[in-house]
């Protein structure tokens, strides 16, 4: 009886092969995702990350208001050395 239903649905061996390949690809993807998640969790347990709190800017103000109060000076953000010792690099911030 099942052969008659399969014949009526016209399932070819190619359809079966494509379905099995799809199921295999899905299975590999799921297993890979689980392994990646386990690896990430093990990395977090080995070296706990330090969370730093950054002050948030609550409002915008005009740049001209700062020019009146104090002279502006460019400061290095990522450098460990003082700005005066480092060679000057032109940076664009948008």
N, C-alpha and C positions, 0 to 999 in steps of 0.2 A: 504494500500500500504506500509506503514511503517513497518507493521508486517512482510510482505513478505521480505523486505530488512533485517530486523533484523534476520529473520530466515535464510536468505542466509549467513549473516555474522557469524551466530552461536554464538551470544553473550549470554552467560549463566548468570544466576543470580549471580554466583560466580564472574564473570568478573565485573559485575556492582558493587557488594559489594567491591571488591578490588579497583576499580576505585574511589568509594566514600571514602573509607578509605584513599587512597592516597591523594585525594583532601583535606580531613579533616586534615591530617598530614601536608600538605603544608600550609594550612591556619593557623594552630596553630603555625607553625614555623615562618611564616611571622609576625603574631601578636606579638609573643614573641620577635622577633628581633626589632620590632618597640618600644615595651615597654622598652627593654633594652637600646635602643638608647636614648629614652626620659629620662630614669633614669640617664644615663651617662651625658647627657647634663645638667640635673638639679644639679648633683653633681659638675660639673665644674663651674656653676654659683654661687653656695653656697660658695665654697672655691677655689678662683682662684689660680692656681699653679704658683709658682715663677720659672721663667726660668733662669738658670745660664749658662753663657757661659764659656766653658772650652777651654783653649788654645790647639790648635791642633799641633801635631808633624809633621813637614814637611819633616824630613829626619831621617835617622838612623845613629848612630855613634857607633864606637867600644867601648866596656866597658873599655878597657885598657886606652883609652884617658882620661876618667874621673879619673882614679886612679892616674894619674900623676899630675893632677891639684889640687885636694883636697881630703882629706880622706873621704871615704864614711861612712855614718851613717844611720842605719835603723831608720825610723820614722814611727810612728803609723798614719794610715790614718783615720780610722773610730772612734778612741777613742777621747773622750772629755777631758780626763785627760792627763797630760804630760806622755811621754814614760817612764821616769825614775821611776814613781810611779806605773806603771802597771806591773803585772807579765809578764815575757817574754813568748811569744807563738811562736812556730815555724810555719812559713807560707811558702808555696810554691807558686810561681808565675810563670806561664808559658807564 
